[in-house]
Amino acid sequence: MGRRQCPGSGLANRVIWLVLASLIQCFEWERVGEELVGLSEGKGLTMPKDEPLKARFKARQAMCDVLMKVSELVS
């Protein structure tokens, strides 16, 4: 904090919300298995999950064209 604070922290906070919103909006998400999601915590400072969440994603039909155009621009 103070004078030595990271100059990019404000931008990073804005970008992480945009990335999360894009992942939610552009993809359909579902669990891999039928069992309930375990909420037990592992050891560590950031409270990691004891068992990682396994999820499957599929691009929404409305976003397929947009994703294809973006991939053409990148390549």
C-alpha positions as a Markdown table, in Angstrom:
| # | Residue | x | y | z |
|---|---|---|---|---|
| 1 | Met | 0.0 | 0.0 | 0.0 |
| 2 | Gly | 1.1 | 3.6 | -0.3 |
| 3 | Arg | 3.6 | 4.8 | -2.8 |
| 4 | Arg | 4.9 | 1.3 | -3.6 |
| 5 | Gln | 1.5 | -0.2 | -4.5 |
| 6 | Cys | 1.3 | -2.1 | -7.8 |
| 7 | Pro | 0.3 | 0.4 | -10.5 |
| 8 | Gly | -1.6 | -2.3 | -12.4 |
| 9 | Ser | -3.8 | -3.5 | -9.6 |
| 10 | Gly | -6.8 | -1.4 | -10.6 |
| 11 | Leu | -6.7 | -2.7 | -14.2 |
| 12 | Ala | -6.2 | -6.3 | -13.0 |
| 13 | Asn | -9.4 | -6.0 | -10.8 |
| 14 | Arg | -11.4 | -4.8 | -13.8 |
| 15 | Val | -10.0 | -7.4 | -16.2 |
| 16 | Ile | -10.7 | -10.3 | -13.9 |
| 17 | Trp | -14.4 | -9.4 | -13.7 |
| 18 | Leu | -14.6 | -9.1 | -17.5 |
| 19 | Val | -12.9 | -12.5 | -17.9 |
| 20 | Leu | -15.3 | -14.2 | -15.4 |
| 21 | Ala | -18.3 | -12.6 | -17.0 |
| 22 | Ser | -17.2 | -13.8 | -20.5 |
| 23 | Leu | -16.7 | -17.4 | -19.2 |
| 24 | Ile | -20.2 | -17.4 | -17.7 |
| 25 | Gln | -21.9 | -15.7 | -20.7 |
| 26 | Cys | -20.1 | -17.6 | -23.6 |
| 27 | Phe | -20.2 | -21.1 | -22.3 |
| 28 | Glu | -22.6 | -23.7 | -20.9 |
| 29 | Trp | -21.2 | -25.4 | -17.8 |
| 30 | Glu | -22.0 | -28.7 | -16.2 |
| 31 | Arg | -20.5 | -31.1 | -13.7 |
| 32 | Val | -18.6 | -34.2 | -15.0 |
| 33 | Gly | -20.1 | -36.6 | -12.5 |
| 34 | Glu | -23.5 | -36.9 | -10.8 |
| 35 | Glu | -22.1 | -36.9 | -7.2 |
| 36 | Leu | -22.5 | -33.8 | -5.1 |
| 37 | Val | -19.8 | -31.2 | -5.1 |
| 38 | Gly | -17.5 | -31.6 | -2.1 |
| 39 | Leu | -17.1 | -28.4 | -0.1 |
| 40 | Ser | -14.4 | -29.5 | 2.3 |
| 41 | Glu | -11.3 | -27.3 | 2.5 |
| 42 | Gly | -7.7 | -28.3 | 2.0 |
| 43 | Lys | -4.7 | -26.9 | 3.8 |
| 44 | Gly | -3.2 | -23.5 | 2.8 |
| 45 | Leu | -3.6 | -19.8 | 3.1 |
| 46 | Thr | -6.1 | -19.4 | 0.2 |
| 47 | Met | -8.5 | -22.2 | 1.4 |
| 48 | Pro | -8.1 | -24.5 | -1.6 |
| 49 | Lys | -10.7 | -27.2 | -2.1 |
| 50 | Asp | -9.9 | -30.7 | -0.8 |
| 51 | Glu | -11.1 | -32.2 | -4.1 |
| 52 | Pro | -10.9 | -30.0 | -7.3 |
| 53 | Leu | -14.2 | -29.3 | -9.1 |
| 54 | Lys | -14.4 | -31.0 | -12.4 |
| 55 | Ala | -16.6 | -29.3 | -15.0 |
| 56 | Arg | -17.3 | -29.6 | -18.7 |
| 57 | Phe | -18.0 | -26.6 | -20.9 |
| 58 | Lys | -19.5 | -26.1 | -24.3 |
| 59 | Ala | -19.6 | -22.9 | -26.3 |
| 60 | Arg | -23.1 | -21.5 | -26.6 |
| 61 | Gln | -24.6 | -21.6 | -30.2 |
| 62 | Ala | -24.9 | -17.8 | -30.3 |
| 63 | Met | -21.2 | -17.4 | -29.5 |
| 64 | Cys | -19.8 | -20.0 | -31.9 |
| 65 | Asp | -19.6 | -17.5 | -34.8 |
| 66 | Val | -18.0 | -14.9 | -32.6 |
| 67 | Leu | -15.4 | -17.4 | -31.3 |
| 68 | Met | -14.6 | -18.5 | -34.9 |
| 69 | Lys | -14.0 | -14.9 | -36.0 |
| 70 | Val | -11.8 | -14.2 | -33.0 |
| 71 | Ser | -9.8 | -17.4 | -33.7 |
| 72 | Glu | -9.3 | -16.3 | -37.3 |
| 73 | Leu | -8.1 | -12.9 | -36.2 |
| 74 | Val | -5.6 | -14.4 | -33.8 |
| 75 | Ser | -4.1 | -16.9 | -36.3 |
